Amino acid sequence: LWRFGYSARLLKTNHFRTAASNTSFPAVWMLLAQYSGRIPGLFVVVKKNSFFTMPETVEDKANLELYSPHPGVRGMTLLNREAFKRTVVVPVLKVKKEIVNVLLKSLKHTVLQRPGLKRVVEDPEDEDNRLVILDPHRIPEFSLGESEQEVLKQLNVRPEVSKYNLELTYENFKSEEILRAVLPEGQEVTSGFSRVGHIAHLNLRDHQLPYRHLIGQVIIDKNPGITCVVNKTSIIDSTYRNFQMEVLAGESNLVTKVKENNIAYELDFSKVYWNPRLSTEHGRIVQLLKPGDVLFDVFAGIGPFAIPAAKKKCHVFANDLNPESYNWLLHNCKLNKVDNKIKAFNMDGRDFLLGPVREELSKELPEQRNSFHIVMNLPALAIEFLAVFRHLLVGESCGAAGLPTVHCYGFSKHDDPAKDIQERAEASLGTSLDGRCSTYLVRNVAPNKEMLCISFQIPADVLYKRPCP
């Protein structure tokens, strides 16, 4: 049902919902059979005491040829583009070249719409005619339907379908179709990747590794602007947040340029952490800030929180332990002309909190002129760093209105990830956050692994070891 997109429609049908909730599995399929005649495209075959399969259709056979490379490429590990050629027989209409455009508009749902393939070719037997290629899915057994015949009659075109040998080449197939034809049948195909400037970043599984160089070259061929493909070969290092990678295809230049939320960054992808999937989260946090606010970015990387915050006229303190990240942070501050608005540090996160952050809070918090935000984007470890806030400002004068807000990231594999993140944050802080925090699901990192952000104002009794008046 999900495949055909009809689940929502069926679930909204009271009769079906009520009956299905009180019916055994085979009986539910019997109900679907009753509805199959009323929903276009839904066909259900019911067989007693057996599994249910979709019957083979003409469309399935057409797909097999029109959208599949030559079967001989199965198991190929070194890309040979010539081997993907194949010739398929497709239906065509012979028409005078003067009416080709009119015909294409009139039969737009019947004409072949395959990207990269010409819909009109020359007639080798008559230069005054053209051959219009029809979609074999819609012309089963090379026979026109009544509606198509009526259109042709109005245009004074003979409703005679001919057969045409169409040559398909490597260029005509999509990357997923190519990889599906090459990799062993039934195994997962990789065609998705993260794009970082001119670099495509893959996370290949073990069964895909023998084909990794071919996969890399296919991605370069099918994605304009990609000139380098890399595969991660180790987990992210928790200290510097980078990982080992192998160049699969293309140039070995890993210094690249990216643009996120209208801000340009430059980086060496092999030495610093960058994840394009976090652009929305970077923007979400920056939107919470107002001009004049103070941002402490504990694990700043190359600046995706710090630089847009500085451009928003916030006062920014940005830190990263990785010397490479620190250097690229300085570079990107200059690139975006905010180097005089960001104080950058190359320190351990705890030392940054106990040093520059504590010093600035001690000086500015009592006056309560600005809002203070602390971003801690190191999801593997950041929650452990929350313990630093215990009694961080003990002995200092306090004002409850100016308590800093923390945005701390973490991973969770728990059935209730929001509850898990909150409980772990409470354990680090030594206090309850019930009614004083919010959690936000950032993204799904892997099956049963979520990345979340928990936001809260540091309780006064945690920060000062006493309540504030």
N, C-alpha and C positions, 0 to 999 in steps of 0.2 A: 504493500500500500504506500509506504513512504516513497518507494522508487517511482511510483506513478503519480504521487502528489495528491492522492484523493483521501488521505486519512482524515484531514480536517473536515471535509465535506461529509464523510460518513459519520464521524463522531457527532456532528451537529444534527444528525438525523435521529430524532428521539426514538423511533421504532427500533432502529439498528442498535443504538446505544443500550437501550433497556434490554433488548433480547440478547445482545452479545454478553452483557455482564452476568447473565444467568445461564449461559450456554457453554457446553463443552467445546474444545478446540475444533473438532471436525464439524460440529454444527455451525460454528461461526463461519467456516468456509462455505457451508451451504447457504448461509445468509448472504455472503458476498456474491455467490452465484446468482441469487435473486436480483441483486443490484447491478450485476455486470451489464445487463442490457440497457440500463438507464444512464450509465456513466461512460462517456466516450473513451475508448482506449483501455478500458479495464475488462479483461477476459479471465475467467476463472474456470479451470477444468476440475471437476469433482469426481474423484474415484474413491469408492469405498475401501477403507482399510489400506490406504496407500498414501505416499507423499504426493504433493501437488507440484506439477511442473508446467511452465509455459510451453504451449505447443510451438514447434518450429514454424516460422512464417517465411514468406518470400522476403520480407525485410531483413530477417536474420541472414539469409543467404546473400543478399545484396551487400549487407554490411561486411560480410566475410571477405568479399572481393574488393569492393570499392574503398573500404577504409582499412585494409590490411596490406602490409608489404608482402613481398614474395615469401612464401613459407620457408624457403631455403636459408633465410637469415637467422633462423633459430640457433642459438648457441654462439653466435658471432661475438668475439671479444675485441677484435681490431676492426674499426669501422671501414667498411667497403661500401661506398654509396651506390656503386653500380649494381650491387647485388639486390637492391631493393626494387629494381624495375619489375613491373609486371603489366600484362595487357589484359583488360577486362572488356567484356561486351556490354555496351550500354545502348538504350533506345535513343533514336534521333528522329527529328522531323526535317524533311527537305522543304525549304521555303525560299521564295524570292528575297534577295538581299534588301529590297526596298521596304519590306514589311517586317523585318527582323525585330526592330525596336517595339513596334506595336504588339507583335506576338509575345515578346518577352514580358511586357506589362500584363497582357491578357492571361498568360499562363504562368505568372510569377510563382505560383505554389506548385507547379508541375515541373518547371525547368530546374536543372541541376544547380544547387546553391553551394556546392563544395568550394571553400576558400582555396585560391591558388589554381583552380582549374577553369579553363575557358568554357563558357557556356555556348559559344558560337564558334564553329570552325568552318573552313572553306570546304566546299564540295569538290572533290578531286575530279568529278565527272562533268561539272558545269560551273564555270566561273561566275555565272549570274545568280547562282543559288548559294545558300548557306545551309549548314547542318546545325540545328539547334539541339543540344544535348538535354535529354530529359532525365529526371531523377528516377532511377530504376526502382526505388522504394514505392513510388507512386504510379508506376506503369508496370504492374505485375504481368509477366508473360507477354510483354511488349504489346499490350492491348489497351487502347485509350478508353476512358470512361465516357459516359454520356455528356457530362458537362464539358469535357475537353473537346469532344467531337462537335458540340454546338458552337464553341468558340471558333474552331477551325472553319466550320461552315460559314460563319459570318465573315471571316477573313478570306474566304474563297481559297482555302488551303486544303489539299487532299489529306484526309485523316489516316495517312498510311505511315506506320512506324517502321523504320528500318533499323538494322543493327550496325553498330559502329565499334571498331576496335580502338579503345581508348588506352593510351600508354600512360601508366603512372610511374613516377620516379621518386627518388628520395625526397625531393623538394616538395612533393605533393602530400606528404604525410606529416602529421603532427608528432611532436616529440613523444607523447604518451603512446601513440600507435606504434612508433618505431621501437620503443623500449619494450612494449608488450609483445611485439613480434620476436624480439631478440632473447629476452629472458625466458627461463624455463616456464612452461605453462603452469598456471595456478599460483605462481609466486608474485608477491607484491612488487609493483612497478613504481619507481621513483621518478616523478617529473616535477615535483615541487621543490623550491629552494628559497632561501633568503637572499635578497639582492642587496649588496653593499657597494654602491657605486658601480664599477665595472666588474665586480666580483660576484659570482654565484656561490653560495655556501650550502653544501649538502651535508646531511647526516645519514650516510648509507648504512644499511643493515648487512649482516655477514654474507647473506646469500647474493647480495648485489656487488660485493667487492671484486669478484673476477671480471665484472663488466664495467668497472669504475671509469677507466679511461675512455671507453666508448660512450658511456653516459655523459661524461664531461664534454666530449666533443659534440654530441647531439645537442646539449643545452646551449653551447656556443653557436652552433649552426642555426638554431631555431629562436634565439632571443637576441635581437639587435642590441648592440651596446655592451653585451657580456663578452669580455675578452679573457677572463680567467675563471676557472672553476676549481674550488677546493673542497675537500672532505675532511671533517673533523676526525682526528684519530685518537683523541683522548678526552677525558672529561674536563670541565672547566676547573682550573686551579683555583682553590678557594682563597689564595693569598693575593694573586695579581689578576684573577678573573680572565685569564687568557687560556688558550688550549693549543695543543699541537695540531697541525693540519698538513695535508698532502695536496699538492697541486696536481689535479687530474688532467687538465687540458688547458691550452692557451699559454699566455705569458705568465711569468713568475713575479710580476709586479704586484705587491700587496699593499702598496701605499695608494690610497684611493680618496675620492671626494664624495660626500653624501650631502643631501639636503633634507632637513626634517623641520616641519612646521615653519617653512620659509627662512630657515637659518642654515648656513653652510658650515660644514665641518670637514676637516681633513684628518686622516688617521692612518696608521699602519695596522691593518687588520690582523696581522700575525702577532702583534705585541700588545694590543689593547682590547678592551671589551666593547663591542658595539652590537646592539640587537635592534634591527629596524622594526620589530614587532612591538617595541615599547614606545613608539612615537605618540600614540594616543595617551598613554599614561603620563609621559613627560608633559604633554599639553594640558592634561587635566590638573596636575599639581600646580603648574604655572598660573593657570586661570584662578586658582584660589588666592594667589598673592595680589597685593595692592601696592602701588608705588609707595616707596618709603619703608615697606616691610623689610625685615632682616631674614635672610635665608642662610642656614648652615647646611651645606651639602657634605655629609661625612664621607661618602664613597662616590666622589664626583665623576670619575672616569674622565672623558674628554670634554665634559661640560653640557650635556643635554638638558639638565635642570638649571645649572648655574648661568649659562650664557643667556637663554631667553628671559630668565628672572632679572639679570642685569639690564637687559634691553628694556625691561618694564620699569626701570628705575628703582629696583630693589637694591639693598645693600647685601652683597653676597660674600660669604666665606666658603671657599671650595677646597676640599682636601681629597687626595688619593695617595695610597701607599705605593702604588706601582710607579716607578720613576718614568717609565715611558708614557703612561697616562698623564702624569703631571706635566711632562714636557709638551705633549699634544694639547693639554688644557691651556697652557700658556700660549701656544701657537694659535689656537682657535679663539682665544680672547683677543689677540691682536688682529686676527683675520676679521673678526666681527666688531672691532673697535670698542671693546668693553674692558680692555686690559687695565684701565684706571678705575674701574668700578668693581673689580673682583679681587679679593685677597686670596691668593692661592697658597696651598700648603702641601708638602710631601711628607706625610706623617702616618703613623698607625692611627686607626680610627679612635681607639681609646685615648691615646695621647692628644688627639685633636679635640676631643670632647673635654678632657680634663684640663687642657691648656687654653687655646684661643677661644673655644666656645664658653668655657666657664668664666674666663676673664671678661668677655663681651657681655654676657648675661649679668654678671655682678655689677657692671658699670651702667648698663642701659635698662635693665628690668625695673628697678625702683622708680624710674621716671615714667615708664609706661607710655612712651611717645609712639612706639611702633608695635606691630605684631611680630612675633618671632616664630619661625618655622624651621624644623630640623628634619631633613630628608635623609633616610638611611636605606639606600637601595643596594643591599648586599644580601639577597634573600636566603642564601645558604647559612649565614651567620648573624645577620643584623639583630635578631631578637635577643641573642645573648648579650649584645652590647648595651641593651636597655638597662642592665644592672648598673651601669656607670652613673645613671641619673639619681641613684639612691644617695641622698644627702649631698648632692653635688654643690649646693649653695648653702650648706649648713653655716649658720652664724651670720648670713647676709640678711639685710632688710628685704622684706618681700611685699608684693602687692598681688592679690589674687587675680586681678583683671589682666595682668600681663603675663600670665603663665604661658610658656612656649608650647606650641603644637608640634607633635612628632608624627611623621609619616614613615612608618617602618614596614619593610617588605619581608615576606617569608614564604617558603614553600610548605605545602601540606599534602599528605596522602591520606588524611583522615576522612571518614565518611561525612563529617560535618566540619569542613575546613575552617569556616569562620570561627566556630567555637574553639577549635584546636589552636588557631593563631592567638585568640584572645587569652586562652588559658596559659599559653606559653609566655605571652607578654606579661601577664599578671605575675607569673612565677619569677620572672626576671626583675620586675619592679617591686615585688613584695607587697602588692596591694590589689584590691579588686578594681576592675574597670567597668563593672556593670553600670549601664546608663551613662557612661562617660567616654565611650569610644564608638567608632564606626569601622566596619570592614568593607573592603571593596575588592571584588574579584578582578584581577588584572588580566590573566590569560591562563589557558590550559597549557601546561608545559609538556606533559606526556600523559598517557593513559593513567588515570587515578593520581595525578600530581598537578596541583593548582598553585599558581602564584597569586598571593593576596597582599593588599596593603591595609594595615591597621592604623587609624589616625586617632589621636587623643591629645588632650592637654595634660601635661605632666602634673599629677596631683601635688598640691603644695606640701603635704606631709611627706611625700617621697623626696621632693626637690630640696626642702628646707629642714626636714626632720621635725616639722611642727606645722600646724595649720596656720594660714594667714588670716589676718583680720578682714 
